[in-house]
Amino acid sequence: MKTIDIYDVKLKNKQAGKHFFDPLTMRAWRSRTSQTAYMSNDGRMFFVTSEIDSHGDCPRCYTVRVMDADGVVTNVSKFNQYSTSAQANKEAQRRAQEVK
């Protein structure tokens, strides 16, 4: 596992013709990304997004996500599962390290 900049994740997603990080998409979901991502030994990139919780459970909640080699992003955790960035980033890092 190695630590990478979220820019690398965004670039790979864009190069794959995907739109997960497009400004309009991010704005629609009121989403932000952490600056750090974690690359597993098999090349998957684990990262954290945060969104405003529409149910009011927390002002901004966090989701752990992974991007595969094709640029497809999926949730690793439940949507808005974490109430702090630190919790979500710890889980993203753990998931990336877990891959052998």
C-alpha positions as CSV (number, residue, x, y, z in Angstrom):
1,M,0.0,0.0,0.0
2,K,1.2,3.5,-0.8
3,T,-0.2,6.9,-0.1
4,I,-1.1,9.0,-3.2
5,D,-2.6,12.4,-3.9
6,I,-6.4,12.5,-4.8
7,Y,-5.3,14.2,-8.0
8,D,-4.0,10.9,-9.3
9,V,-7.4,9.2,-8.6
10,K,-9.3,12.1,-10.3
11,L,-7.0,12.0,-13.3
12,K,-7.3,8.2,-13.8
13,N,-11.1,8.5,-13.6
14,K,-11.2,11.2,-16.2
15,Q,-8.8,9.4,-18.5
16,A,-11.1,6.3,-18.3
17,G,-14.0,8.5,-19.5
18,K,-15.8,8.4,-16.2
19,H,-17.5,11.4,-14.5
20,F,-17.4,10.7,-10.8
21,F,-15.3,13.8,-10.0
22,D,-16.8,16.2,-12.6
23,P,-17.5,19.5,-10.9
24,L,-21.3,19.4,-11.7
25,T,-21.5,15.9,-10.3
26,M,-19.7,16.8,-7.1
27,R,-21.8,20.0,-6.7
28,A,-25.0,18.0,-7.2
29,W,-24.1,15.7,-4.3
30,R,-22.5,18.5,-2.3
31,S,-19.5,16.2,-2.2
32,R,-15.9,16.8,-1.3
33,T,-12.8,14.5,-1.4
34,S,-10.0,14.0,1.0
35,Q,-6.6,15.0,-0.4
36,T,-5.0,11.7,0.3
37,A,-5.8,8.3,-1.2
38,Y,-4.3,4.9,-0.7
39,M,-3.2,2.5,-3.5
40,S,-3.4,-1.2,-2.7
41,N,-0.9,-3.7,-4.1
42,D,-3.3,-4.6,-6.8
43,G,-3.6,-1.0,-8.0
44,R,-7.0,-0.1,-6.6
45,M,-7.3,3.3,-5.1
46,F,-9.1,3.8,-1.8
47,F,-10.3,7.3,-0.9
48,V,-12.8,9.2,1.1
49,T,-15.6,11.5,0.1
50,S,-17.9,13.6,2.3
51,E,-21.4,14.7,1.6
52,I,-24.0,16.8,3.5
53,D,-26.4,14.3,5.2
54,S,-29.8,15.0,3.9
55,H,-31.4,13.3,6.9
56,G,-29.7,15.6,9.4
57,D,-27.9,12.8,11.2
58,C,-24.6,14.7,10.9
59,P,-23.7,18.0,9.1
60,R,-21.2,16.3,6.8
61,C,-20.7,12.5,6.7
62,Y,-18.0,10.4,5.1
63,T,-17.9,7.4,2.8
64,V,-15.0,5.1,1.9
65,R,-14.8,4.4,-1.8
66,V,-12.5,2.5,-4.2
67,M,-11.7,3.0,-7.8
68,D,-10.8,0.0,-9.9
69,A,-8.4,-0.2,-12.8
70,D,-11.2,0.7,-15.3
71,G,-11.9,4.0,-13.4
72,V,-15.1,2.7,-11.9
73,V,-15.8,4.1,-8.4
74,T,-17.8,2.0,-5.9
75,N,-18.6,2.3,-2.2
76,V,-16.6,0.3,0.2
77,S,-18.5,1.4,3.3
78,K,-22.1,2.3,3.6
79,F,-23.0,5.7,2.2
80,N,-22.2,8.4,4.9
81,Q,-21.2,5.7,7.3
82,Y,-18.6,7.7,9.2
83,S,-19.1,10.9,11.2
84,T,-15.5,12.0,11.0
85,S,-12.8,12.2,8.3
86,A,-10.3,10.5,10.6
87,Q,-12.5,7.4,11.0
88,A,-13.1,7.1,7.3
89,N,-9.5,7.7,6.3
90,K,-8.4,5.1,8.8
91,E,-10.8,2.6,7.2
92,A,-9.6,3.5,3.7
93,Q,-6.0,2.9,4.7
94,R,-6.9,-0.4,6.4
95,R,-8.7,-1.6,3.3
96,A,-5.8,-0.7,1.0
97,Q,-3.3,-2.5,3.3
98,E,-5.6,-5.6,3.5
99,V,-5.1,-6.3,-0.2
100,K,-2.1,-8.6,-0.8
